[in-house]
Amino acid sequence: MTAEAIRDAASRPVVSDRPGGVNGAGDPEGALRIALLTYKGNPFCGGQGVYVRHLSRELAALGHRVEVIGAQPYPVLDEGVTLTELPSLDLYRQPDPFRTPSREEIRDWVDALEVGTMWTGGFPEPLTFSLRARRHLTARRGEFDVVHDNQTLGYGLLGDLGAPLVTTIHHPITVDRELDLAAARGLARRASVRRWYAFTRMQKRVARRLDSVLTVSGTSRDEIVEHLRVRPERISVVHIGADSRVFSPDASVPEVPGRIVTTSSADVPLKGLVHLVEALAKVRTEQPHAHLVVVGKRADDGPVAAAVERLGLGDAIEFVKGISDAELADLVRGAQVACVPSLYEGFSLPAAEAMATGTPLVATTGGAIPEVAGRDGETCLAVPPGDAGALAQALTRLLSDGELRRRIGAAGRERVLSRFTWRQAALGTVERYREALERARGARGTHRASGGR
């Protein structure tokens, strides 16, 4: 089946005639069988792997049977959650990204499509994962009550999947596309960015066909309506949050004077790291001991590397990657200040995690960050996105005022505990699953009333 044919396939829920409702589920308030799809599950970089791990754990803790179906890098999951590997060709793996696979690795036409798209500068994984997931789910018809897609938005997920579909869109990738285009220099680079993000056209088409969309903030909801043209009544906001058992205060962890910590991909313009580097240079004129720890990969070249060299900050910035949640929590606990310098975020897990440890936060007002971080001067210090001077002022203010750090940190933790935990996210998600099941039952009743025509 071609991608175009899949896109145009008729969307209809599959319901079982067995007693108990859609796909044989028992009591409507009983345990659900959930297929959670993730085309990329790296637990150490990006929010998708974090979302899948923590949501699946809390869904299982509520008594549901959760099976994560994912591709490389495979997610790290907790006890009680099953992982089914649905391998891609893993064309972007380290240390040989954009590799050309051997002929023996090409198993079928989906693999050939994946390679061909990569060769021509596109990003194939959302489409090719969706095609493999469709094939997998079709072969296992009747085993799941609900299918939950984590922002694949591929043509393969349209039509008959054997169970109602619920889709999480953290934020429209079109936002990333616009920011990357704005940062691109030269016609060739801009053409390359457009080609890489060509998959967003598919995601727009798929999103408009979905009956049930979850997102993580009101800001993301508004962006989904604007960018993807999804009807507002089809979108539900379910906030995500921090693992408050791991990210919590610990007085035994010593505070490191001058430490600022951030989580950021070095040269993703969206993350605003270059502005934080520029701010650090200003901070060090008043606080010479100030230094930055970046949780993420160091880029050997690009705007951030150039700024570090130009400002002479090589000894004042450390990059760490591949650390565990416990190690990350200790790193944040030991910081005097946590910072989220992003130009835009659909939610900001790093903000919630830092606040949960009681570490005071400096954050921009980009995207949904204020929904998480709260009011300036109460639960954080807030600054405009892209403003290195404002960042420097806020960082300097916190580094020089221990009482302000204590007050902001304590208030931030209380905000997270009251609003942003993974258990709350799981409970809200299950409500959306049950709504999708009810719609499927309604569609079955309508179908029967019309005589099956």
KAQUI-V157374 format. One record per pair of residues at least 24 apart in sequence whose ideal C-beta (glycine too) atoms are under 8 Angstrom apart, sorted by sequence separation. I is the first residue (numbers start at 1). J is the second residue. D is the distance in Angstrom with one decimal. If there is no record, write none. Layout:
i={I/I}
j={J/J}
d={D/D}
//
This chain:
i={49/53/57/91/130/131/132/133/137/138/173/204/210/212/214/216/292/293/294/297/329/333/335/336/337/338/339/340/342/343/345/347/348/355/34/52/53/56/89/129/130/131/137/203/204/291/292/293/294/295/296/328/332/333/337/342/347/348/355/49/88/89/126/128/130/137/173/174/290/291/292/293/294/295/333/41/49/91/126/127/129/130/134/173/277/291/293/332/342/364/381/126/127/172/266/295/329/380/41/127/174/258/274/278/284/340/351/362/379/34/36/38/40/41/173/174/260/262/264/266/274/277/281/378/33/34/36/37/38/39/40/42/172/258/260/261/262/263/264/265/266/273/277/280/281/31/32/33/34/35/36/37/38/39/40/41/43/257/258/259/260/261/262/263/264/265/266/267/281/284/362/379/380/31/32/34/36/37/38/40/41/42/43/91/258/260/261/262/263/266/274/278/280/295/340/362/378/379/31/33/35/41/259/261/269/277/41/267/266/267/277/280/295/362/379/38/88/267/280/374/169/266/267/293/360/374/266/373/88/167/277/88/344/374/293/343/86/167/342/343/88/169/171/341/360/165/167/168/169/170/171/360/86/165/166/167/168/169/170/360/86/155/164/165/166/167/168/361/154/158/164/166/168/171/172/175/360/372/39/153/154/157/171/360/86/153/155/170/341/359/155/158/169/172/358/361/84/154/171/172/175/339/358/360/153/171/174/266/359/71/153/174/355/358/169/172/295/358/172/339/356/357/355/356/71/337/354/355/169/355/356/71/337/355/356/279/336/337/276/336/69/352/276/275/69/273/337/352/272/336/261/271/272/121/261/271/272/127/270/271/122/123/126/270/121/122/123/261/269/270/120/121/123/124/127/259/260/122/123/126/259/260/261/262/67/122/126/253/259/260/261/262/263/264/247/256/258/259/260/261/262/264/246/250/255/256/257/260/262/246/250/253/254/255/256/248/253/255/243/247/246/250/249/40/247/39/183/39/182/263/262/180/39/179/180/39/179/37/176/272/261/176/272/175/37/52/261/51/35/48/48/290/247/282/240/242/247/250/282/35/239/241/248/249/35/240/247/248/249/279/283/287/290/33/34/37/242/243/247/248/275/278/279/282/286/33/34/35/37/39/241/242/275/33/34/35/36/37/38/240/244/275/276/279/280/283/287/32/33/34/35/37/39/242/243/272/275/279/283/287/32/34/36/38/242/272/278/282/286/37/39/276/280/275/279/283/51/24/23/51/25/37/183/23/24/23/48/22/47/223/3/6/16/220/14/219/220/3/6/35/217/216/217/215/216/239/260/23/260/23/22/258/22/223/14/11/12/14/220/7/11/12/14/219/220/6/9/10/11/14/219/6/9/10/13/217/218/4/7/9/13/217/3/6/216/219/3/6/218/217/217/179/249/179/175/175/244/171/244/171/242/171/241/170/171/170/244/241/242/241/242/243/239/240/241/242/239/241/240/241/241/55/239/240/54/239/238/51/54/239/238/238/175/236/238/7/171/236/171/7/11/3/7/11/214/214/46/45/212/212/212/211/212/211/45/45/166/166/166/166/165/164/164/164/45/164/44/44/44/148/148/146/145/146/146/145/50/47/47/61/58/62/57/58/61/62/64/55/58/59/54/58/62/55/59/54/55/59/55/32/34/32/29/28/28/25/22/21/22/22/21/22/15/13/14/15/13/15/15/13/12/13}
j={73/77/81/115/154/155/156/157/161/162/197/228/234/236/238/240/316/317/318/321/353/357/359/360/361/362/363/364/366/367/369/371/372/379/59/77/78/81/114/154/155/156/162/228/229/316/317/318/319/320/321/353/357/358/362/367/372/373/380/75/114/115/152/154/156/163/199/200/316/317/318/319/320/321/359/68/76/118/153/154/156/157/161/200/304/318/320/359/369/391/408/154/155/200/294/323/357/408/70/156/203/287/303/307/313/369/380/391/408/64/66/68/70/71/203/204/290/292/294/296/304/307/311/408/64/65/67/68/69/70/71/73/203/289/291/292/293/294/295/296/297/304/308/311/312/63/64/65/66/67/68/69/70/71/72/73/75/289/290/291/292/293/294/295/296/297/298/299/313/316/394/411/412/64/65/67/69/70/71/73/74/75/76/124/291/293/294/295/296/299/307/311/313/328/373/395/411/412/65/67/69/75/293/295/303/311/76/302/302/303/313/316/331/398/415/75/125/304/317/411/207/304/305/331/398/412/305/412/128/207/317/129/385/415/335/385/129/210/385/386/132/213/215/385/404/210/212/213/214/215/216/405/132/211/212/213/214/215/216/406/133/202/211/212/213/214/215/408/202/206/212/214/216/219/220/223/408/420/88/202/203/206/220/409/136/203/205/220/391/409/206/209/220/223/409/412/136/206/223/224/227/391/410/412/206/224/227/319/412/125/207/228/409/412/224/227/350/413/228/395/412/413/412/413/129/395/412/413/228/415/416/132/398/416/417/341/398/399/339/399/133/416/341/341/136/341/405/420/341/405/331/341/342/192/332/342/343/199/342/343/195/196/199/343/195/196/197/335/343/344/195/196/198/199/202/334/335/198/199/202/335/336/337/338/144/199/203/330/336/337/338/339/340/341/325/334/336/337/338/339/340/342/325/329/334/335/336/339/341/326/330/333/334/335/336/329/334/336/325/329/329/333/333/125/332/125/269/126/269/350/350/269/129/269/270/130/270/129/268/364/354/270/366/270/133/150/359/150/137/150/151/395/353/388/347/349/354/357/389/143/347/349/356/357/144/349/356/357/358/388/392/396/399/143/144/147/352/353/357/358/385/388/389/392/396/144/145/146/148/150/352/353/386/145/146/147/148/149/150/352/356/387/388/391/392/395/399/145/146/147/148/150/152/355/356/385/388/392/396/400/146/148/150/152/356/386/392/396/400/152/154/391/395/391/395/399/168/142/142/170/145/157/303/144/145/145/170/145/170/346/127/131/142/346/141/346/347/131/134/163/346/346/347/346/347/371/395/162/399/163/163/399/164/367/160/158/159/161/367/155/159/160/162/367/368/155/158/159/160/163/368/156/159/160/163/367/368/155/158/160/164/368/155/158/368/371/156/159/371/371/372/343/413/344/344/346/416/344/417/345/416/346/416/346/347/347/421/419/420/420/421/422/419/420/421/422/420/422/422/424/425/240/424/425/240/425/425/240/243/428/428/429/367/428/432/202/367/432/368/205/209/202/206/211/429/432/265/265/432/435/436/436/439/439/296/297/429/432/433/436/436/436/437/439/321/440/321/322/323/429/433/433/433/436/437/437/349/347/349/423/422/426/422/423/426/427/430/422/425/426/422/426/430/425/429/425/426/430/429/430/433/433/434/434/437/437/437/437/440/441/441/444/440/439/440/441/440/443/444/443/443/444}
d={7.5/5.9/6.2/7.2/2.4/7.5/7.5/6.7/5.1/6.7/7.0/5.3/6.6/7.6/5.2/5.1/6.5/7.9/7.0/5.3/7.6/5.0/5.5/7.7/7.6/7.4/7.1/6.6/5.1/8.0/5.1/7.7/5.1/7.0/6.3/7.7/6.7/4.5/5.3/6.4/6.1/4.1/5.5/7.2/7.0/4.6/4.7/5.0/4.9/5.8/6.2/7.5/5.0/7.7/6.0/7.3/6.3/7.4/7.6/5.0/6.5/6.6/5.2/7.8/3.3/7.7/7.9/5.2/7.3/7.0/7.3/8.0/7.3/7.1/6.5/7.6/7.2/5.0/6.2/4.8/7.8/5.0/6.8/5.3/6.1/7.3/6.5/5.3/6.7/7.8/6.9/4.8/6.3/7.7/7.4/7.1/6.2/6.4/4.6/7.3/8.0/6.2/4.8/6.1/7.9/6.1/7.8/6.7/6.7/5.7/6.0/6.5/7.7/7.5/6.5/7.4/6.5/6.8/5.7/6.1/5.2/4.6/4.3/7.7/7.6/6.7/7.0/7.9/7.6/7.1/6.7/4.3/7.7/3.7/7.0/7.5/7.6/7.6/7.4/5.3/6.1/5.3/5.9/7.9/7.9/4.9/4.8/4.9/4.9/5.6/4.8/5.3/4.3/5.4/7.8/6.0/6.0/5.6/4.4/6.3/4.9/4.8/5.7/4.3/5.0/6.8/6.0/4.7/6.2/6.7/4.5/4.6/6.3/5.2/7.3/7.0/7.0/7.1/7.7/6.8/5.5/7.7/4.3/7.8/5.6/7.2/7.9/7.1/6.2/3.7/5.3/7.0/6.2/6.4/7.4/5.6/5.8/4.6/6.3/7.8/5.8/3.0/6.3/7.0/8.0/6.8/7.8/4.0/6.8/6.1/6.5/6.5/7.1/6.5/4.9/6.1/6.2/5.6/7.1/7.7/6.7/4.7/7.9/6.4/5.5/7.2/7.4/7.5/6.3/7.7/6.9/6.5/7.2/5.2/7.1/4.5/7.0/5.3/6.9/5.8/7.6/5.8/7.5/7.8/7.4/7.0/6.9/7.7/7.4/6.9/7.8/4.6/5.3/7.6/4.6/5.4/4.6/5.3/5.7/8.0/6.4/6.1/7.9/6.9/7.9/7.0/7.0/7.1/6.6/6.2/7.3/6.4/7.7/7.9/7.9/6.2/4.0/6.6/7.9/7.0/7.9/6.8/4.6/4.4/5.9/3.9/7.8/6.6/6.2/5.7/6.4/5.7/7.1/5.3/4.3/5.8/7.7/6.6/5.8/5.8/6.8/7.3/6.2/6.8/4.6/7.6/4.5/7.5/7.8/7.1/5.8/7.3/7.8/7.1/5.6/4.1/7.9/4.7/5.4/6.8/8.0/7.3/3.5/5.8/5.3/5.9/7.6/5.9/7.4/6.4/4.6/7.7/4.9/4.8/7.4/7.6/7.0/6.3/6.0/5.8/6.3/5.4/4.1/5.4/6.5/6.4/7.3/4.9/3.9/6.4/6.0/7.1/4.9/6.1/5.5/5.2/4.9/6.4/6.2/7.6/5.7/5.5/5.2/5.7/4.2/6.5/7.3/4.1/6.8/5.7/7.2/6.3/7.6/7.5/6.2/6.2/6.3/5.1/5.3/7.0/4.4/7.2/7.6/7.0/7.6/6.7/6.8/5.4/5.6/4.9/5.3/4.7/7.9/7.3/7.9/4.8/6.6/7.6/7.5/7.2/6.9/7.8/5.0/7.8/6.1/6.7/6.8/5.6/6.5/6.3/7.5/4.2/6.3/7.8/7.2/7.5/5.3/6.1/6.8/5.1/5.2/5.4/7.0/6.6/7.2/5.3/4.1/5.9/7.3/4.1/7.3/6.0/3.6/4.9/7.8/7.5/5.1/7.7/7.8/6.7/7.5/5.6/7.4/7.5/5.5/5.9/7.7/6.4/6.7/5.9/6.7/7.3/4.6/6.9/5.9/7.1/7.8/7.8/6.9/7.9/7.5/8.0/6.3/6.0/4.4/6.9/3.9/6.3/4.1/4.5/5.1/6.1/6.1/6.6/6.7/6.8/4.2/7.7/5.0/7.8/8.0/3.9/7.5/3.7/5.5/4.9/7.0/7.4/6.7/7.7/5.3/4.5/5.8/4.7/5.6/4.8/4.8/4.7/4.4/7.8/5.2/7.1/7.7/3.7/7.7/5.0/5.1/4.7/7.6/8.0/6.8/6.0/4.8/7.3/7.8/6.4/4.7/4.1/5.2/6.9/6.0/6.0/6.8/7.7/4.0/6.6/8.0/7.9/7.6/6.0/7.7/6.2/7.7/6.2/6.2/7.1/7.3/6.6/6.2/7.3/4.6/7.8/7.8/6.7/7.7/4.9/7.4/6.4/6.1/7.5/6.2/7.4/6.6/4.3/7.2/7.1/7.0/7.4/7.2/7.2/6.2/5.8/5.2/7.3/4.0/8.0/6.3/7.3/7.9/5.3/7.5/6.6/6.8/7.8/5.7/6.0/7.6/7.4/7.7/4.5/5.6/6.3/5.1/5.2/5.9/4.2/5.5/6.3/7.9/6.6/3.7/5.6/3.3/7.9/7.8/7.8/7.1/7.7/6.1/7.3/5.3/3.6/4.6/6.0/7.3/6.3/7.8/6.7/6.2/5.0/7.6/6.3/7.0/6.8/5.7/8.0/6.8/7.6/6.0/7.6/5.5/2.9/6.5/4.6/7.9/6.7/5.6/7.3/6.2/3.1/6.9/6.0/6.5/6.9/4.6/7.6/5.6/5.7/7.0/6.6/6.0/7.4/7.0/4.8/7.7/6.4/5.9/6.4/5.9/7.4/3.9/5.5/7.8/7.9/6.6/7.7/7.1/5.4/7.8/6.2/6.1/7.7/7.4/7.9/6.6/5.7/7.8/6.9/6.3/6.9/4.7/7.2/7.5/6.3/6.9/7.2/7.9/5.8/6.0/5.2/7.4/4.1/6.0/6.9/7.4/4.6/6.5/5.4/7.3/7.7/7.4/4.8/7.7/6.1/6.7/6.8/5.8/7.4/5.6/7.4/4.7/5.8/7.2/5.2/7.4/7.2/7.2/6.6/6.8/5.0/4.4/3.6/6.6/6.1/7.0/7.7/6.1/7.1/6.6/7.2/7.2/6.0/7.8/6.8/7.2/6.9/4.8/6.8/4.7/5.8/6.1/7.5/5.6/7.3/8.0/6.9/3.8/7.4/4.2/5.2/7.0/7.3}
//
